[in-house]
Amino acid sequence: MSERVDRRKFLGLAGAMAALSATGAAAQAAGAAKTVRILGVSCSPRKGMTTSKAVQAVLDAAKAVDARIEVELVDLGGLKVAGYAKPPPEDDFTPLLAKLQDPALAALVIGSPSYYRGPSSLCRAFIERCSPLRDPKPVLAGKLLGCVAVGGTRSGGHELVIASIQAAMLCFGMIPVGGLSPATPGATLLSEKDDISKDEAGLDTARKLGARLAELALR
Ligand SMILES: Cc1cc2nc3c(=O)[nH]c(=O)nc-3n(C[C@H](O)[C@H](O)[C@H](O)COP(=O)(O)O)c2cc1C
């Protein structure tokens, strides 16, 4: 009798352990599958300067939201990215395509300096070269878009830069996201003597954009 009880207990325990380990494995698999990537692209010709720092501030804020968020910054400064041509030019854009086609990519952050109240030509070239992501298959459709603008003067066309990037990326079916709250169209920063660290209000827009992107990317 006691042997039967022990055997029953043993079988029950073994079953429970198997179920637990299966649940754990499933939870682990689900956790791994939920990893989401946010890619930042800085479109200033000056590598490592204020635009790349501002994009990095957005990415840092996104990463701080949840361990499942993975971020990466691509700084186009100093790289050769020509505008659209057919066939596509063989330049530094080519290796970027794979990152943009990654199915785990949930959001793209595009940052540009304000150049005469519009995006830099490097930013336009980057967007034009994204054409293979639109046709034949809209690879970026439904993915989130965050925009960053850095200018040397207050009201230096930041919102025009952001609106221009958003309008272009709507052609790819991307979903533009701003920061909350108060609602902002994106991150807008003032660079004074090549420094954004004193622009607390601007850095706040970067943090809010990053947080919002992360929250939505995780949904
Ligand atoms: C050609 C050119 C045009 C510019 N036009 C504007 C402008 O319209 N509005 C503005 O606020 N700043 C303007 N600036 C200043 C840059 O936006 C600012 O220096 C920015 O920080 C540059 O980004 P970076 O540090 O990443 O290079 C201009 C700078 C250049 C070189």
The ligand as an ORCA input file, in Angstrom:
! r2SCAN-3c Opt
* xyz 0 1
  C      24.174     73.983    -44.644
  C      23.632     74.204    -43.262
  C      22.367     74.694    -43.103
  C      21.852     74.876    -41.824
  N      20.574     75.327    -41.699
  C      20.024     75.419    -40.471
  C      18.644     75.776    -40.319
  O      17.922     76.040    -41.257
  N      18.138     75.814    -39.062
  C      18.909     75.527    -37.957
  O      18.389     75.555    -36.847
  N      20.212     75.161    -38.080
  C      20.776     75.091    -39.295
  N      22.076     74.680    -39.437
  C      22.817     74.272    -38.227
  C      22.766     72.744    -38.033
  O      21.452     72.253    -38.109
  C      23.339     72.369    -36.663
  O      24.671     72.810    -36.592
  C      23.293     70.890    -36.362
  O      23.668     70.709    -35.056
  C      24.220     70.084    -37.179
  O      24.142     68.704    -36.796
  P      25.464     67.888    -36.476
  O      26.086     68.432    -35.227
  O      25.036     66.482    -36.295
  O      26.367     68.035    -37.651
  C      22.642     74.549    -40.689
  C      23.926     74.068    -40.860
  C      24.425     73.894    -42.124
  C      25.843     73.366    -42.289
*
